[in-house]
Every structure is written in structure tokens, then in C-alpha cells.
């Protein structure tokens, strides 16, 4: 129990750190430079609620040009989880951020959280917005959802970016599952995730329900067949830290299933890519804006295989 408690505290610190980072002033970051300078984005931002699958799903649209990019947050997160990355990406594309069932401004409904249902919610939002095809980016919990969006709705997804997520239970270190199982609403008391929920949620009293539903989601998660990953045709970029919650050998397995991890000197470079950020843990990945922006932009802007 003592070991589990220390893991819980580590996970909580991670969530607190990430949420606090999202409240820093937004910075505009150039894809041509590793330097980030403070700036105020003047790009248009549209907000709204989409009636999808019994939800009033909150969304924001940043920018107004380029291929649409849907960004999906992690557990207990909101659209603000990504800090300066969203306005930087929105300089060249239409970025759609969403708040999933029970998170942020999207009220909970009487159904469990499942990756399949959450993926269907994202797909329904895209269809509600009248968009035929999008790029999809998901971090942590959002990375699991993004995979399912692509598996279940392949016609909607042009390119896929999966950050710090696995495709089966064995791909995540067992200590992480143990820590999640030991989470309680009381452990979050006064933390940024809990206080943001109290400020934004239509029904703030549902916080204990969200904690239990996230735990149940992860408790029931087994994963998806390797065949499902191998069948993904959308070019995919996997990103993780070298000290992330995802096992490095699992990331190697995943990139091979997708069709990457081959010697590019003997032919064209594969369209599926893997980036492992050095000296970076799970929370640290999303704080590496100066690294993430150029690699994500280059991947998304590259011609599709049939175009090259």
C-alpha cells in the first residue's frame, strides 16, 4: 500500500504540473526556430457545444486555414492542457480542441467511459462540423482515443499523431496501472485538475464520478489486437519520452506494426515515424513545445504517400 501511495502521489504531481503549465501565458513558437518568445495570438477562436451521442460536447476552433487538426486531451484535462502548442499549430491550420465526456465544460452522462465510445464522440463531432477528413492528435488518454478514432472511422483520419499512449495493457508499466487504481477524489483536493473542474464543469459535484469512471476505464482496458494497429493506413507519428509511462520496447513493436522501423536507405522513407524525446517523462513530453512543434508540423505538412 505504501508503494501504491507513492505512485499515486507521483501521478498527482504529474497532473498538477501539467495543469499549472497550461495556465502559463501562451507563447508563439516558430517552426523554423527552437526559440520561443512571448506573444499574444490574434488568431480567431470559435467556441461551441456539439450535440453528439447524447452529449453537449464543448469544442474550440483555433485558426481558419489548412487541413483541420483535432487535438484530444489526457485524463482529467481540458482544452487548455496543451499550452502554447495549440496557438502555434493554429498559425498554419484549423485546430479543433475538444473536451471529452465528463471533462471540463462537457457534462457527464449516464454511460461508462470506453475508448470506443469516446472515439465515436470525436467522429460525431467532426461530422457535426461538416468536415470530411481531419488529422488527429491525442496525448495520453487522448492518444488511446485517437487510435480508436482511426481504427473505427478510418475514412475520417488523414494523418494520426499518438503521444505517450500504448495499444495494449502490457505496453504501459505495471506501476502506472497500480497507481491509477489507487486514485481517490480526496487525493486531488485543492489540486489544479480538481479546482479547474470545479470552475468549468456544468455539474462540479460530479468530480468523484469522473475519478471513478476514469479508473474503471483503465481497469477494463485490455487493448486492441495487433492486427488492428497493422491495419491502420493513415500515416502515423508516435511520440514519447524515453522515461514515459509507455515501455520503449512496446513503442518499437507498435512502429513495426504500422510499417515503420525499416532501413530507409534502401528505398523511400516510411510514412510512419517514431520520435523518442531524450530526458523526458510523461508530463515532460507536452512541455517540449520547441521540440514538438517542428516535428509535428513537418509530419503533417509532408505529402501523403500517394502524392509524393
C-alpha positions as CSV (number, residue, x, y, z in Angstrom):
1,X,0.0,0.0,0.0
2,X,2.9,2.3,0.8
3,X,4.3,1.7,-2.6
4,X,1.0,2.3,-4.3
5,X,0.6,5.6,-2.4
6,X,3.9,6.8,-3.6
7,X,2.9,6.1,-7.2
8,X,-0.4,7.9,-6.7
9,X,1.5,11.0,-5.4
10,X,3.8,10.8,-8.4
11,X,0.8,10.7,-10.8
12,X,-0.9,13.5,-9.0
13,X,2.2,15.6,-9.1
14,X,2.3,15.0,-12.9
15,X,-1.3,16.1,-13.3
16,X,-0.7,19.2,-11.1
17,X,2.4,20.1,-13.1
18,X,0.8,19.7,-16.5
19,X,-2.3,21.7,-15.5
20,X,-0.2,24.5,-14.0
21,X,1.9,24.6,-17.2
22,X,-1.3,25.1,-19.2
23,X,-2.0,28.3,-17.3
24,X,1.2,30.0,-18.3
25,X,0.9,32.8,-20.9
26,X,0.7,31.4,-24.4
27,X,3.8,31.7,-26.5
28,X,4.1,31.8,-30.2
29,X,6.7,29.4,-31.4
30,X,8.2,29.4,-34.8
31,X,8.6,26.1,-36.6
32,X,11.9,27.4,-38.0
33,X,13.4,28.2,-34.7
34,X,13.9,26.5,-31.4
35,X,13.4,29.8,-29.6
36,X,10.0,30.7,-28.0
37,X,9.2,34.3,-27.5
38,X,6.1,35.7,-25.6
39,X,3.4,36.8,-27.9
40,X,-0.4,37.3,-27.9
41,X,-2.2,35.3,-30.6
42,X,-4.6,37.3,-32.7
43,X,-5.9,34.2,-34.5
44,X,-9.7,33.7,-34.4
45,X,-11.1,31.3,-31.8
46,X,-14.6,29.9,-32.2
47,X,-16.2,28.1,-29.2
48,X,-19.4,25.9,-29.1
49,X,-21.2,22.9,-28.0
50,X,-22.0,20.0,-30.3
51,X,-25.0,17.7,-29.7
52,X,-23.3,14.3,-30.3
53,X,-24.3,10.9,-29.0
54,X,-26.3,12.4,-26.1
55,X,-23.6,14.8,-25.1
56,X,-23.2,18.6,-25.3
57,X,-19.5,18.3,-26.3
58,X,-17.5,21.5,-25.8
59,X,-15.1,22.4,-28.6
60,X,-12.9,25.3,-29.7
61,X,-11.6,26.0,-33.2
62,X,-8.4,28.0,-33.4
63,X,-7.2,29.5,-36.7
64,X,-9.0,29.2,-40.0
65,X,-6.7,27.7,-42.6
66,X,-5.1,24.5,-43.7
67,X,-6.1,20.9,-43.0
68,X,-8.2,20.6,-39.8
69,X,-6.4,19.1,-36.8
70,X,-8.4,17.6,-33.9
71,X,-6.5,17.6,-30.6
72,X,-7.6,15.3,-27.7
73,X,-6.6,15.9,-24.2
74,X,-5.4,13.5,-21.4
75,X,-7.3,12.2,-18.4
76,X,-8.7,15.0,-16.1
77,X,-7.6,17.5,-18.7
78,X,-9.3,20.3,-20.7
79,X,-8.6,22.1,-24.0
80,X,-6.1,24.2,-22.0
81,X,-3.8,21.2,-21.4
82,X,-1.6,22.0,-24.4
83,X,-0.4,25.5,-23.5
84,X,1.4,27.3,-26.4
85,X,1.3,24.3,-28.8
86,X,-2.3,25.0,-30.0
87,X,-1.9,28.6,-31.0
88,X,1.4,27.8,-32.7
89,X,-0.1,25.0,-34.7
90,X,-3.1,27.2,-35.5
91,X,-0.9,29.6,-37.4
92,X,-1.0,27.3,-40.4
93,X,-4.0,25.1,-39.8
94,X,-7.5,24.9,-38.3
95,X,-7.1,23.4,-34.9
96,X,-10.1,21.8,-33.2
97,X,-9.7,21.1,-29.4
98,X,-12.4,19.1,-27.6
99,X,-13.4,18.3,-24.1
100,X,-14.4,14.6,-23.7
101,X,-17.4,13.2,-21.7
102,X,-17.3,14.4,-18.1
103,X,-14.2,16.6,-18.7
104,X,-14.1,20.4,-18.5
105,X,-17.2,22.0,-19.9
106,X,-18.7,18.8,-21.3
107,X,-21.1,17.4,-18.7
108,X,-21.1,13.7,-17.9
109,X,-24.0,11.5,-19.0
110,X,-25.2,8.1,-17.7
111,X,-22.8,5.8,-19.5
112,X,-19.4,4.5,-18.8
113,X,-16.2,5.8,-20.4
114,X,-14.9,3.5,-23.1
115,X,-12.3,4.2,-25.7
116,X,-14.7,3.1,-28.4
117,X,-17.5,5.4,-27.3
118,X,-15.1,8.3,-26.8
119,X,-13.8,7.7,-30.3
120,X,-17.3,7.7,-31.7
121,X,-17.9,11.0,-30.0
122,X,-14.9,12.6,-31.7
123,X,-16.0,11.2,-35.0
124,X,-19.6,12.6,-34.5
125,X,-18.2,16.0,-33.7
126,X,-16.2,16.0,-36.9
127,X,-19.3,15.1,-38.8
128,X,-21.3,17.7,-37.0
129,X,-18.8,20.4,-38.0
130,X,-19.3,19.3,-41.6
131,X,-15.6,18.2,-42.1
132,X,-14.9,15.3,-44.4
133,X,-11.4,14.5,-43.2
134,X,-9.1,15.6,-40.4
135,X,-5.7,14.9,-38.9
136,X,-5.9,13.6,-35.3
137,X,-3.6,14.3,-32.4
138,X,-4.0,12.7,-29.0
139,X,-2.0,12.8,-25.8
140,X,-2.0,10.1,-23.1
141,X,-5.7,9.2,-22.7
142,X,-6.3,11.2,-25.8
143,X,-3.7,9.0,-27.6
144,X,-5.7,5.9,-26.9
145,X,-8.8,7.6,-28.1
146,X,-7.1,8.8,-31.3
147,X,-6.1,5.3,-32.2
148,X,-9.7,4.1,-31.8
149,X,-10.9,7.0,-34.0
150,X,-8.6,5.8,-36.7
151,X,-9.5,2.2,-36.3
152,X,-13.2,2.7,-36.1
153,X,-13.5,5.6,-38.6
154,X,-10.6,5.3,-41.0
155,X,-12.3,7.4,-43.6
156,X,-12.2,10.4,-41.3
157,X,-8.5,10.4,-40.5
158,X,-5.8,11.6,-42.9
159,X,-2.9,11.5,-40.5
160,X,-2.5,10.4,-36.9
161,X,-0.3,11.6,-34.1
162,X,-0.2,9.4,-31.0
163,X,1.7,10.9,-28.0
164,X,2.5,8.8,-24.9
165,X,0.0,6.0,-25.4
166,X,0.1,2.3,-26.0
167,X,-2.2,-0.1,-27.8
168,X,-2.4,-2.7,-25.1
169,X,-2.1,-3.0,-21.3
170,X,1.3,-4.6,-21.5
171,X,2.7,-1.5,-23.2
172,X,2.3,0.5,-20.0
173,X,4.5,-0.1,-17.0
174,X,2.5,-2.0,-14.3
175,X,3.3,0.6,-11.6
176,X,1.1,3.1,-13.6
177,X,-1.9,0.8,-13.5
178,X,-1.4,0.2,-9.8
179,X,-1.2,4.0,-9.2
180,X,-4.4,4.7,-11.2
181,X,-6.3,2.0,-9.3
182,X,-5.4,3.7,-6.0
183,X,-6.6,7.2,-7.0
184,X,-9.3,8.8,-4.9
185,X,-11.1,12.1,-5.3
186,X,-9.6,13.2,-1.9
187,X,-6.1,12.9,-3.3
188,X,-7.0,15.6,-5.8
189,X,-8.4,18.0,-3.3
190,X,-7.2,21.6,-4.0
191,X,-5.1,20.5,-7.0
192,X,-5.3,22.3,-10.4
193,X,-7.3,19.4,-12.0
194,X,-9.9,19.4,-9.3
195,X,-10.1,23.2,-9.0
196,X,-10.4,23.6,-12.8
197,X,-13.2,21.0,-12.8
198,X,-15.0,22.9,-10.0
199,X,-14.7,26.1,-12.1
200,X,-15.6,24.8,-15.5
201,X,-17.8,21.7,-15.1
202,X,-21.6,22.2,-15.5
203,X,-22.0,19.9,-12.5
204,X,-19.0,20.3,-10.2
205,X,-20.4,17.7,-7.8
206,X,-19.7,15.0,-10.4
207,X,-15.9,15.1,-9.7
208,X,-15.9,11.8,-7.7
209,X,-17.9,10.2,-10.5
210,X,-15.3,11.3,-13.1
211,X,-12.4,9.9,-11.0
212,X,-14.2,6.5,-10.6
213,X,-15.1,6.4,-14.3
214,X,-11.5,7.0,-15.4
215,X,-10.4,4.3,-13.0
216,X,-13.0,1.9,-14.4
217,X,-11.9,2.8,-18.0
218,X,-8.3,1.9,-17.2
219,X,-9.3,-1.1,-15.1
220,X,-11.2,-2.6,-18.0
221,X,-8.7,-1.7,-20.7
222,X,-7.0,-4.8,-22.2
223,X,-6.0,-3.3,-25.6
224,X,-6.6,-4.0,-29.2
225,X,-5.3,-6.8,-31.5
226,X,-2.0,-6.2,-33.2
227,X,-3.9,-6.7,-36.4
228,X,-5.9,-3.6,-35.8
229,X,-2.8,-1.5,-35.5
230,X,-1.2,-3.1,-38.5
231,X,-4.4,-2.3,-40.5
232,X,-4.1,1.5,-39.9
233,X,-3.5,3.1,-43.2
234,X,-3.2,6.7,-42.0
235,X,0.4,7.8,-41.8
236,X,1.2,7.8,-38.1
237,X,3.7,9.7,-35.9
238,X,4.4,8.1,-32.5
239,X,5.9,10.4,-29.9
240,X,7.0,9.5,-26.4
241,X,9.6,10.4,-23.7
242,X,12.5,8.0,-23.0
243,X,11.2,7.9,-19.4
244,X,7.5,7.9,-20.3
245,X,4.8,5.6,-18.9
246,X,4.9,3.6,-22.2
247,X,7.6,0.9,-22.5
248,X,10.2,1.6,-25.1
249,X,10.0,-2.0,-26.5
250,X,6.3,-1.5,-26.9
251,X,6.8,1.6,-29.0
252,X,9.3,-0.3,-31.1
253,X,6.6,-3.1,-31.6
254,X,4.0,-0.5,-32.5
255,X,6.1,1.3,-35.1
256,X,6.9,-2.0,-36.8
257,X,3.2,-3.0,-36.9
258,X,2.4,0.3,-38.5
259,X,5.0,-0.3,-41.2
260,X,7.9,1.9,-39.9
261,X,11.2,0.8,-38.4
262,X,12.7,-0.2,-41.7
263,X,16.0,0.8,-43.3
264,X,15.2,3.9,-45.4
265,X,18.5,3.8,-47.2
266,X,17.2,1.0,-49.4
267,X,14.0,2.8,-50.6
268,X,11.6,5.6,-49.7
269,X,11.4,6.7,-46.1
270,X,8.4,5.0,-44.4
271,X,5.4,7.3,-43.8
272,X,5.1,6.0,-40.2
273,X,7.5,7.6,-37.8
274,X,8.7,7.2,-34.1
275,X,10.2,10.1,-32.0
276,X,11.6,9.4,-28.6
277,X,12.4,12.5,-26.7
278,X,15.5,12.3,-24.5
279,X,15.4,13.1,-20.8
280,X,11.7,13.3,-20.9
281,X,9.0,11.8,-18.7
282,X,5.2,11.6,-19.3
283,X,4.3,15.1,-18.2
284,X,7.5,16.5,-19.8
285,X,6.5,15.5,-23.3
286,X,3.8,18.1,-23.5
287,X,6.1,20.7,-22.1
288,X,8.6,20.2,-25.0
289,X,6.8,22.6,-27.3
290,X,10.1,23.7,-29.0
291,X,10.7,20.1,-30.0
292,X,7.1,19.0,-30.7
293,X,6.1,21.9,-33.0
294,X,8.7,21.4,-35.8
295,X,8.4,17.6,-35.8
296,X,4.6,17.6,-35.8
297,X,4.4,20.4,-38.4
298,X,6.9,18.6,-40.7
299,X,5.0,15.3,-40.4
300,X,1.5,16.8,-41.0
301,X,2.7,19.0,-43.9
302,X,4.6,16.2,-45.7
303,X,2.8,14.9,-48.8
304,X,0.6,11.9,-48.5
305,X,2.3,8.7,-49.8
306,X,0.2,8.8,-53.0
307,X,1.1,12.4,-53.6
308,X,4.9,12.0,-53.3
